[in-house]
Amino acid sequence: MNLRAIKYGQTIQLLDPLDLPDGEITITVQLVEPEISDAPITFWDAMQQWRATIDWDDWDDSDPWEGVRDPSPGREFSWDD
């Protein structure tokens, strides 16, 4: 089982859920350096990568804010007050 974690001082925080039975276990830790590119990615390239991950045929065009906003006119307002 591989888990991702972050080390802070002497503490290791797991980033993935740990699905193991209760009780005493032995854990072996192996350091694996993340692959980091030297060249920064541009906003446009990141947008293109994101767009390539979307299945546009399954895209839901419904309005996510529908029914969220209160349709009442709100409080009275005047610039003169």
C-alpha positions in Angstrom: 0.0 0.0 0.0 1.4 3.4 -0.9 0.3 6.5 0.9 1.2 10.2 0.4 2.3 12.1 3.5 3.9 15.4 4.5 6.7 15.5 7.2 6.7 18.4 9.7 9.7 18.1 12.0 9.2 14.7 13.7 5.6 14.3 12.6 4.3 12.7 9.5 0.8 13.7 8.3 -0.9 11.3 6.0 -2.7 12.8 3.0 -4.5 9.6 2.0 -7.0 7.6 4.0 -5.6 4.8 6.0 -7.7 1.6 5.5 -6.2 -0.9 7.9 -7.6 -3.1 10.6 -7.2 -1.9 14.2 -4.3 -3.2 16.2 -0.6 -3.0 16.1 1.1 -2.6 12.7 4.6 -2.1 11.4 5.2 0.7 8.9 8.2 0.9 6.6 8.9 4.4 5.3 10.6 4.9 2.0 11.5 8.4 0.8 10.3 9.1 -2.8 11.1 12.5 -4.1 8.2 14.1 -6.1 8.8 14.9 -9.7 9.0 18.6 -10.1 9.5 20.2 -13.4 12.1 23.0 -13.6 10.0 24.9 -16.2 7.0 26.7 -14.7 3.7 26.0 -16.4 1.9 29.0 -17.9 -1.7 29.7 -17.1 -2.7 28.9 -20.7 -1.0 25.5 -20.6 -2.6 24.7 -17.3 -6.0 25.7 -18.8 -5.4 23.5 -21.8 -4.4 20.5 -19.6 -7.6 21.0 -17.5 -9.8 21.2 -20.6 -8.3 18.0 -21.8 -9.5 16.2 -18.6 -13.2 17.2 -19.0 -15.7 15.0 -20.8 -17.7 17.7 -22.5 -20.4 15.3 -23.5 -21.2 14.7 -19.8 -20.8 18.4 -18.9 -23.9 19.7 -16.9 -24.9 23.1 -18.2 -27.3 23.8 -15.4 -26.9 27.0 -13.4 -25.1 26.1 -10.1 -26.5 29.3 -8.5 -30.1 28.6 -9.4 -32.3 29.0 -6.3 -29.5 30.2 -4.1 -30.0 34.0 -4.3 -32.9 35.5 -2.4 -35.2 37.0 -5.1 -36.7 39.7 -2.8 -35.9 43.3 -3.7 -34.0 43.8 -0.4 -33.9 46.9 1.8 -34.9 50.4 0.8 -32.0 52.6 -0.4 -31.6 56.3 -1.1 -28.5 58.3 -1.8 -30.1 61.2 0.1 -30.2 59.5 3.5 
